[in-house]
Amino acid sequence: MDNVTVKPETRNHKGFFVQEASYKLMGIDRSGWALICVENSCQYVDPDNLESAPDVEDALD
């Protein structure tokens, strides 16, 4: 899906800070949480804390 980054001091649905990195947005569930994944790790976060990430392939062109 889309590549996204998280805003500084973003917390997941359990209240833990999420590492600032580039994630894949997998979707938004019925309760309104966005599922983001990096490598083999996924987390639920508030979609308002997501920003579009520049595409790595576009940066290389």
Secondary structure, 3 states (H helix, E strand, C coil): CEEEEECCCCEECCCCECCCCEEEEEEECCCCCEEEEECCEEEEECHHHEEECCCHHHHHC
